[in-house]
């Protein structure tokens, strides 16, 4: 799967990443977190009045990166769930679970040091997963309403957008597993744990959530994890990658034929879509993901 040249390239890039991280970056002052913290707290409070919405996790990329020796600008992603919406979207295309649950990133905009939020519009899902606009109009309305609920009270001037709200149906790495569903999950988790610089942020069992609502979808299980040290280096000049690229999202799912698969994002494709820098650190992480988890599911 990887020849000797690619292995040498990996070690060269890893060494470059270590050098890139040895610049003595200044720690982030506490006051720079004030506004992004306020935004995340407000989003959490906004969900209280809506029983269909629930917080999954919020991940403070910047503080975690700083603790790991990789200071980066404030960036904190708030992840929340609408199980009914997610179940109906996964029925349209199982891969869409890779962009679920819903997410809003609060971050410091490097252009003017102001605090902003950013999220993906429904058009992003439609384009990336080739959803039928006609049959998903109700889902569009619910998706948009959920983001409006979460961001209520945040000034419209603080809502940022990407240069492009669509993405071609690529940028997803999918590996077919020769193992059953449970063993595939075990092997992926073991490979994550073996990295040494990663941490778990949670899991989402979409099928179990759908079953509670009486909706039938294939097995679909999302693992949220990341490496704050390498991730901080990758995001230092591209904090908006904290919405889509970080934390890592690994989707283990079953297709219509019963084949078990692992899917995850190509980080370079996400950077291309966002129009942000493809730092050496990002390239190293992207390569490492493909190599490590390709090997984990390579079979005996």
C-alpha positions in Angstrom: 0.0 0.0 0.0 2.9 2.4 0.8 6.3 1.9 -0.8 9.7 2.8 0.7 9.7 6.2 -0.9 6.4 7.1 0.8 7.7 5.9 4.2 10.8 8.1 3.8 8.6 11.0 2.9 6.5 10.4 6.1 9.6 10.6 8.3 10.9 13.7 6.4 7.6 15.4 6.9 7.4 14.4 10.5 10.9 15.9 11.1 9.8 19.1 9.4 6.7 19.2 11.7 8.9 18.9 14.8 11.1 21.8 13.5 8.1 23.9 12.7 6.9 23.4 16.3 10.1 24.7 17.8 9.6 28.4 17.3 8.8 29.4 20.9 5.3 30.6 20.1 3.9 33.0 22.6 1.1 31.7 24.8 -2.4 33.0 24.2 -3.4 35.7 26.7 -6.6 34.9 28.7 -8.4 38.0 27.5 -8.3 36.8 23.9 -10.7 33.9 25.0 -13.4 36.2 26.5 -15.6 36.6 23.5 -15.3 33.1 22.0 -16.1 31.7 25.5 -19.1 34.0 25.7 -20.4 32.8 22.3 -20.1 29.1 23.2 -21.8 29.7 26.6 -24.6 31.5 24.8 -25.1 28.6 22.3 -25.2 26.1 25.1 -27.9 28.2 26.9 -29.9 28.6 23.7 -30.5 24.8 23.4 -32.1 24.5 26.8 -35.6 25.6 25.6 -35.5 23.1 22.7 -35.8 19.4 23.8 -35.1 18.1 20.3 -31.6 19.6 20.5 -28.8 18.4 22.8 -25.2 19.3 23.3 -22.7 16.5 22.3 -19.4 18.2 23.2 -17.5 21.4 22.8 -13.8 21.2 22.0 -11.5 24.1 22.9 -8.9 23.6 20.2 -6.8 26.6 21.3 -6.5 25.8 25.0 -5.9 22.1 24.3 -3.2 23.0 21.7 -1.6 25.4 24.2 -1.5 22.7 26.9 0.2 20.4 24.4 2.8 23.0 23.5 1.2 24.2 20.3 -0.4 27.7 20.9 -2.9 28.8 18.3 -5.6 31.5 18.1 -8.9 31.0 20.0 -11.0 28.4 18.3 -13.7 26.4 20.0 -16.2 24.1 18.2 -19.7 23.5 19.7 -21.2 20.3 18.6 -24.9 19.6 19.1 -27.4 17.0 18.0 -30.9 16.8 16.5 -31.4 13.0 16.2 -34.5 13.2 14.0 -32.7 15.4 11.5 -29.6 13.3 11.5 -31.6 10.1 11.0 -33.5 11.5 8.0 -30.3 12.8 6.4 -28.5 9.5 6.8 -31.4 7.8 5.1 -30.6 10.0 2.1 -26.9 9.2 2.1 -25.1 7.2 4.9 -21.9 9.2 4.3 -23.5 12.5 5.3 -23.0 11.3 8.9 -19.4 12.4 8.5 -20.7 16.0 8.7 -23.0 15.4 11.6 -23.9 16.2 14.3 -24.3 20.0 13.8 -21.3 22.2 14.5 -20.6 25.9 15.1 -17.1 27.2 15.5 -16.3 30.3 17.6 -12.9 31.6 16.6 -10.6 34.7 16.4 -10.5 36.1 12.9 -6.9 36.7 12.1 -7.8 39.5 9.7 -8.9 41.9 12.4 -8.6 39.9 15.6 -12.4 40.0 16.1 -14.4 37.0 17.4 -16.6 35.3 14.9 -18.7 32.1 14.5 -18.9 30.0 11.3 -20.8 27.0 10.2 -21.7 25.0 7.1 -24.9 25.8 5.3 -27.3 23.2 4.0 -26.0 23.8 0.5 -22.7 22.4 1.6 -24.4 19.1 2.5 -26.4 19.0 -0.7 -23.4 19.5 -2.9 -21.0 17.2 -1.1 -23.4 14.3 -0.6 -25.4 14.8 -3.8 -28.7 15.2 -1.8 -31.9 15.8 -3.8 -32.9 19.4 -3.1 -36.6 18.6 -3.9 -36.9 15.8 -1.3 -34.8 17.5 1.4 -36.5 20.9 1.5 -38.0 20.2 4.9 -34.7 19.0 6.2 -33.1 22.2 4.9 -35.6 24.2 6.9 -34.9 22.2 10.1 -31.2 22.3 9.7 -31.2 26.1 9.1 -33.6 26.6 12.0 -31.3 24.6 14.4 -28.4 26.8 13.5 -30.5 29.9 14.0 -31.5 28.6 17.5 -27.9 27.9 18.4 -26.6 31.3 17.3 -29.5 33.4 18.7 -28.1 36.5 20.4 -24.8 36.6 18.4 -24.7 39.7 16.2 -25.0 39.1 12.4 -21.8 41.0 11.9 -20.1 38.3 13.9 -21.3 35.5 11.6 -18.5 34.7 9.1 -18.9 32.7 5.9 -16.6 30.6 3.7 -15.6 31.8 0.2 -17.6 28.8 -1.1 -20.7 27.2 0.4 -20.5 24.1 -1.7 -18.1 21.3 -2.2 -17.8 18.6 -4.8 -18.5 15.0 -3.7 -14.9 14.2 -3.0 -12.4 14.8 -0.2 -13.6 11.7 1.6 -11.3 8.7 2.2 -13.2 5.4 2.4 -11.6 2.1 3.3 -13.5 -1.2 3.0 -13.0 -3.4 6.1 -12.4 -7.1 5.9 -13.8 -7.4 9.5 -17.2 -7.3 11.0 -18.7 -4.1 12.4 -17.6 -4.6 16.1 -14.1 -5.8 15.2 -13.7 -2.8 12.8 -14.6 -0.4 15.6 -12.2 -2.2 18.0 -9.3 -2.0 15.5 -9.9 1.6 14.8 -10.1 2.5 18.5 -6.9 0.5 19.2 -5.1 2.3 16.3 -6.2 5.7 17.7 -5.0 4.7 21.2 -1.7 3.5 19.9 -0.8 7.0 18.6 0.3 8.3 22.0 -0.6 12.0 21.2 -4.3 11.6 20.7 -7.4 12.0 22.9 -11.0 10.9 22.6 -13.8 13.5 22.5 -16.8 11.1 22.2 -18.8 8.8 20.0 -22.2 9.0 18.3 -24.2 5.9 17.5 -26.5 7.2 14.9 -28.3 3.9 14.4 -29.1 3.6 18.1 -30.4 7.2 18.2 -32.6 6.6 15.1 -34.0 3.4 16.6 -35.2 5.4 19.6 -37.2 7.5 17.2 -38.6 4.5 15.3 -36.4 5.3 12.2 -34.5 2.5 10.5 -31.0 3.3 9.2 -27.9 1.1 8.6 -25.2 0.8 11.3 -23.5 4.1 11.6 -21.0 5.0 14.3 -18.9 8.2 14.6 -15.7 8.5 16.6 -14.5 11.9 17.6 -10.8 12.2 18.5 -7.7 14.3 17.8 -4.2 15.2 18.7 -4.1 18.7 20.2 -0.3 19.1 19.7 -0.2 18.4 15.9 -3.7 19.8 15.4 -2.6 23.1 17.0 0.3 23.4 14.6 -2.0 22.7 11.7 -4.6 25.3 12.7 -2.3 28.1 13.9 -2.8 30.0 10.6 -6.1 28.3 9.7 -8.3 28.2 12.8 -11.5 27.6 10.7 -10.3 24.0 10.1 -11.5 23.5 13.7 -15.0 23.3 12.2 -14.5 20.4 9.7 -11.0 19.1 9.9 -10.5 19.0 13.7 -11.3 17.1 15.7 -11.0 14.0 13.5 -14.2 12.3 12.6 -14.1 8.6 11.8 -17.3 7.1 10.5 -17.7 3.4 10.6 -20.8 2.3 8.6 -22.5 -0.5 6.7 -23.4 0.0 3.0 -26.5 -1.5 1.3 -24.6 -4.7 0.5 -23.5 -5.3 4.1 -19.9 -4.2 3.5 -18.4 -2.5 6.6 -16.5 0.7 5.8 -14.4 3.4 7.4 -14.7 6.9 6.1 -12.9 10.1 7.1 -12.0 13.5 5.7 -9.1 14.3 3.4 -7.8 17.3 5.3 -6.1 18.8 2.3 -9.4 18.9 0.4 -11.1 20.6 3.3 -8.3 23.2 3.4 -8.8 23.7 -0.3 -12.5 24.3 0.1 -12.0 26.7 3.0 -9.3 28.6 1.1 -6.8 28.3 4.0 -3.1 27.4 4.2 -2.1 23.7 3.8 0.6 23.8 6.4 3.3 21.1 6.7 1.6 20.0 9.9 -1.7 19.5 8.1 0.0 17.5 5.4 1.7 15.3 8.0 -1.5 14.6 9.8 -3.3 13.8 6.6 -0.7 11.3 5.5 -0.6 9.8 9.0 -4.3 9.2 9.1 -4.3 7.5 5.7 -1.3 5.3 6.5 -2.2 4.3 10.1 -5.9 3.4 9.5 -5.3 1.9 6.1 -2.9 -0.4 7.8 -5.3 -1.1 10.7 -7.9 -2.5 8.3 -5.6 -4.0 5.8 -6.5 -7.6 6.8 -4.2 -10.5 7.7 
